[in-house]
Amino acid sequence: MTLHDIGFTNENIEKYMRLLADGSGTQKQRMGMLNKKRNGILSEVHFKEKQISRLDYLRYEIQKENQKMGD
């Protein structure tokens, strides 16, 4: 997987690659970049999960109304 595949911008990819070229002394900075990206993605996932829950609730309410009309 490349940095682009995980959503890094071209600017961040360049920064990461410069740090990588500078050697092992940049591990902390590179890890920080990866952690920041990971946390951002997790926030997006949690937001999407909330959206799905809300959609499912609305679907449930519609199904419940349909059942009442069928009674």
N, C-alpha and C positions, 0 to 999 in steps of 0.2 A: 504494500500500500504506500502511496506517495503522500507527501504533505498536502498536495492539491486535492487528493481524494478525501482527505479528512476535513477539507474546507478552509485550509489556510489560503490567505490572499497571496498574490504574487509578492507583495512587499514583505509579508511575514516569511514566506519561503526563502526569499533572498537573505533576510536577517538570520533565519535559522541556519542556512547554508554557510554564511559568513562565520557564525559562531562555531559550527561544526569544523570548519577549516582551521579555526584558531586553536583547536585541540580540546583535550579533556578538561581543561580548566574552565570551560564554558558549560559543563554539564548542568550545573544548577540553573543557569539562565535558560538553557534548552528545555529542561524539565519544567520550568516555570511557564514557558510558552505552551508546552503540551498540556499541562494541568489547566491553564486558563482556557484553552480550547475545549478540553474535556468538560469542564464545569459549564461552559456555555452551551454545549450540546446537551448535557444533562438537563439544564434549565428548559431548553426547547422541548425535550422529550416529556418532561413533567407538564409543561403547558399543553402539549398535544394530548396527553393522557386526560387532562381536565376537560379539554374540548370533547374528547370521545365520550367521557362520562356524561357531559351535558347533552350531547346528541343522543346517547342511549336513553337518558331520562325522557327527552322529548318523544322519542320513538315509543317508549313504554306508555307514556300518557296517551298517545294516539291509539295505541293498541287497546288500552283500557277503555277508551271512549267507544271504539268499534265493538268491543265485547258488550258494553252496556246497550248499544243500539241493537245488537243481535239478540238480546234477551227478550 
